[in-house]
Amino acid sequence: MGSKITASPFPNNIIQTNRFDPTALKLLKFYPAPNVNTGKLVSDYQQASRILLDKDQFSQRIDFVEKTKSIWFGRYSWQNEDQSQQAIGLSGSKILTTVDQELIGNTFIISPNKVNEFRFGHNGFFNSIGTLLAYSQDVNGELNIPGMPSPSPIAWGIPSVSVTSFSGFGDSSEGPYVNNNHTFQWTDNFSWIKGKHSLRFGAEIGRYRYNQIGNQFSRGSLAFGGQATQNPAAPNGTGYGFADYMLGQVREAQAVVGVGFVQFRETSQYYYVDDTWKVRNNLTVNFGLRYENSPPFFDQSGHAISIYYPHPFVTNTGYNITDPSMHPVMVRIGTGDFYQNTLLRFNPAIQVARDGRLGDRLVQTDNLDFAPRLGVAWSPTSRWTMRAGAGVFYAQDTGNPRFDLSRNLAGRRDDISNTNFPDLTVQAPFRNLGSTVQINNPSVLSNQYNRRTPYSTQFMLNTQRQLGNQTVLEVGYMHSISKKLESYRDWNIEPPSPTGSVASRLPYPEFNRIWMVDSHNKANYNSLGLKLERRFSQGLTYLVSYTFSKSMDTASGIRNHGGDTLFPQTSACTMTCEYARSNFDVAHRLVTSLLYQLPVGKGQRFLNTGGVVNAVLGGWQFSTILTMQTGFPITVTTGKDQSNTGIGTDRPNATGATVALPQGQQDPQRFFNTSAFTLEPFGTLGNVGRNTLVGPGIINLDVSTLKDFRVREGHQLEFRFEAFNALNHPNWGIPNTTIVSPGFGTITTTATQMRQMQVALKYIF
């Protein structure tokens, strides 16, 4: 890298002054030099991904027959797993996990037609996610970058560095995260057969204790985008990101004062009644009703903070709102002093409160989660069966978006350099650094107060036809409509503009971003499935399944998946501008599994003898799993703040050219037609939609063979050989979809591992 830094992309005046930032040079030791000669600054470094995994587990079950009508059972399971994975240079992750489970249950036969089942269980889960350098090297202390102090030893590691047109380096901006969670569940189900009706009644009580520590940007994050070194002849053109890095000209800096901490407590209740009515011998109807009550988490630690909005959602205003009564208020859970037991203060321009205006949980409870169910099964003949069903299903999302509320009290700084006059450097990456405890212009995470529980209404129609005595063909259709789905939306949004700073157009300039988990999203899913299954007979069983489907939504989750966007391009337009194929949508998927036992050896059709022949040739089993599917949708982005909104989620313009390349022309060097996209004019939003590009598909074949060798009575030796990705087929990873990157359109990773083979021996006695 060093010999190429001072090449022609640098303006002459920079070469002459040689104003390289000393801290940036010191940080370069964590950016390894090229080890592959590609002739260009693209894909010139390769490193094997080293993964170490150590796992121990123990399980014990006890059954006790108290009497003929009462049977007890208990189970204890324990598992410990340590995993470390090296990334570029000294970066990487270390994961420590311990799980313990205890379960006790009783089945009590009240009468021949009445049975009661009781279960109590506990699940303990400890998980720690950190870096390879945690507890061993304080890189922040070595660099001494203002505003990025040394974190707790559990968060030690390398600051995250991203450079436009280059691979980033350093540790992820995520973590550390430590979870010490406990779940207690009581369930009771009562079954009563009365005539043609099979009635069931049940209840479940869940008590959840989630203790979590962690945050993003504990080590800090620096982004360099080429703003300071762009060509003067083309002020809106792309600069040279690495030149900005060497000069210490920061495009965006993010860091926190501390880590988030919560002690979530919540008790959920679920009740149901269900009746299966055998109308006729060939017709059965099932109907039921389920009620769910899952209140929001209560933060026993008192650290959670959300936002109170005194008005409806404000779209692109283009100017600062001067009326303080219309500005958002940061509200801390509980009552009393907002800054109790804290080490920071927010800028006095930010309104704060701790007066219970958002209740005792910051999110109101949804008490209307009723879920009806209906199902019908009909067999017109002995070889035909038809099933139909419909129901409403509620989904409680992950706890991370709720944990985000604690991160506000950790004090997140997020400053973006002035586009026209870059003003952030490595030596001063944040504005107003005079105070180490006052947080100015923070980015805030919040939850919608009056949220409804996300739910899905599903319908299914299925037909089965028996072919012969061993084979069944099944065809099914499924449709679902989902509403109140959650994702992020920015409540402090300004319109794109070619002039002026971002802060001058924010409605609430005292904040940077106000990200709210908003339940405004929708989705729908349609699929046609075919399945051909043969039960094990004459040494052969197989299952072939094919699914043709399409899933559409405005967001595929609160946390984004690979190839999708975490935030909308503009929060002022989500229902129409973001509606597209889901990030997890797979148009075609074919999976086959086959198990074949060789008809050779004792008890088989051929060589039905014992002795050496049976020991060598008899008892062999072969199995395969073949998976073929089309690719996942992915989104093309610009990789720079071309809209001048400071969000960095811009999408380019479409040129009108066909995106997909003709069959046979796709390869890792050019997966799609890059000329189909172009940068939008500065100060505008692009017209390319979300998830408009389809990534590479997957073809994978796993094979295995197994044989048992009888040693003596009650003793046998099992031999097993397995090959994963047996064809060693290179399934490509996600292509580079950043338009300003030199590697735009190329693929440098694989989605699956290369062929892996393993041999195992197991002695059974």
Steps between C-alpha positions, in 0.01 A plus 500: 500500500775745596650529152163580353379760747694785341407408144320724255157502671643750753474870411847654451466741789439210740809314378713812548378580852509132608249567781440137593321455831724323757211315666376376163851370428511328840164336433627359169683221682160332531451517121708217348701557183390336172605139453341442157628677189188600307655804332239727658366599840219243490496157663872515573492335844393150595492336840363167617218542746617312808219373722559323831205323664496320835171347614397289801153378583320277748141376517310282745135385502312318777154339468295405805170309501330616820195286424315379194322833464793731578832505314782747573810584304788739546789614284817701557721623216819704506713629215809717479642635175801723435560632149753740352533616141784706358424774249745734324822545694447497876128560479243233564239378743480279806173347616444327836170320557360295787149354501324301770146361489284333763159348430249308708166369376204290605236317299192420710220279367182621670271259316503307171393818315673769709874565522696787655860587412714737708846634418743732676826600344792735549751612240818683595701665225835676531659645190797733461602645164828689488817547297816292482687783675253526790688514834835487313565824305353847555533645150292808585743580781793469259343726237360759744247638250296781660145391572591129474626416849615161624193281555457226756747212444213283375464751211870528412575462132565700183278796401290433192640677193328525163653657191297560185613270216709285738428217739450620852719379785494482875243326715129524443326802650270251675559388854591396745170336588451292814170326573411319820139398447254274679163376381244322718195335341195332647259322264190293560290324236172320563356260238142373504348264243121532495316317224623628164682794662857511627522807722822657622551783746835643593697779659861609505671745732843627413730701725796658323811656657740646243817662632699657218814710467638641178500765234603594152807718443662419836839527325383773264458512124668719237384528138701663221324585175716712273325831565820692575686375191233508231597645164452881502388480138211278606391616847226240517719219373657217694818574692765256615404339831847384597644845440248636751607226740870586476420867553279414796192660340203318657163481323311358798599410856300302752573404860333455838589606851404166654302182443132429527361302791149371567326257732187413306213331681176379343220250570300371202173309502352279227164319503328286241195284436486254211245252368561227243160383373478175304194586290523178299755225459655690209442858621658674799463865601729676746436844645646687791588832656827609658561812707849639553608771740867597480557837668808707413812448706536681831858620552579437865832686468327822395734567206257482209427824312258560215363805320173681560360654182247780559383495136454264202789390281675799339612447140747707301470852641827634364550728799543498877179500705536787746201430728642303801157354579516305174842348568546141619573435867735231630306311768669269749313214662382564855465831683743747658836633384561424133878489555495282811811275519633614162837634386376722218278793417322583177524842339258737680319547168375140532183467705503216755238366740448223754138549592328182385336657195576183301383268775714267707634314194532773231278288272132431562366145530295356214209316666319406179704204377224248421593227252219287349581177314300281259595178325324241284619152389303297245576165336261441207666160434757284671776644278405869509525745792431872490581745778428870540578733786506863597608690807648810657850478644674763715877549504698659780823632352850460639609677817780700333278791387380530861856479632583791269312728739778456758765608253370858503631543854839375384543826308548440130685761298446506125649793308506538121748725326379807313467400134633826355751583774626177666547575868556164673844343540654205681643747754153656551239255371217657699381853546476654849769281649557745785289289734541128546150448645273730299352331196415731214285410200454133600347228288208359698328161485134476596192279485151593386293552815162394361629198307281204413632146506611392150272232361444283195178362354576171325305269270604153381353250254661159463422185298660157544478207260630154580693342211534128554562369851817690587485839323298816568477811281406825671413837345436805717436873478566750778415869527564746782450869564706657777440839658641722773850371421780702656807667357701817549373838385678834548291765675757773439512504123588779259450517123789447257666818385812589294577791734518561871602280789297210632454667839348811341215291359428270792163563668665449841864615470581411862484132392683316226272207421190386687454139401169354607389136481174571320224243432399647164612214274309237304582176316338226298610152402378251239642157434427182309662187637538149364626204700558140398576260786570128510495318830787260572435184300731252328798695631399833345344821629506847348346843530483754217360847570470804277375848592411784268437812706507875521523716811451877489541751782602854590769373740627149570579556866611751760854375462598471135639188336785473251430696183209699647494852641467573871322831442270623222645736241264763639263455793257736329418225249493143625168335408553554126872578459618199706241242391694226321598135514595392849867461574444131579283431193602196293301457180593135442630243747547127443616264776534124467613244755555131433597202713587168335600178672698263279304175444811299580582285802311315768122541473528670158413391147860439394775304675269418790775349706694581811871480564760704312270588208246661731769670708654665193207559265184480709322776687628801303274807481544797266322833534503832316352848543485721192406868532442733204355849531498838334668801661383749759403858403761766579510879486735720299627808687718796413749468786503876559273772626399614152163629625671722760271372775769348720333158521714312248221275371486648151410286201613595146303576186415236240637559150238283332744225406418138584641407841537125455778375274425232239538140612861394495641851538464524878822439690661632821672778305170637368186352647254757368492785250659785693411749223135461602570732796640849530544757777199724539557878478642645821231607743236257371378149576550217252211320331631144536276300729584276791603139430491538122803277442500122541811343646662167413312177555616192689575145388618266773529122530575320827563124502564245772546128543454292815556143612462320833747223589374252762770429758303273735162488669402855594817653353548653157734739319352767273703635209387822332645702211353841411580754229347847509487690172619175346519654151714785635267733314596870549184670622575869465436749775326834477643729229637844574199729455666831591513709184801715596710195587763385246371148562141590408335192351772256607481210745786426738336256744318169495166423661592144595821333602717292270471121510533358851543129571498323832525143628357387832501182708255444784498203736153418630443274801 
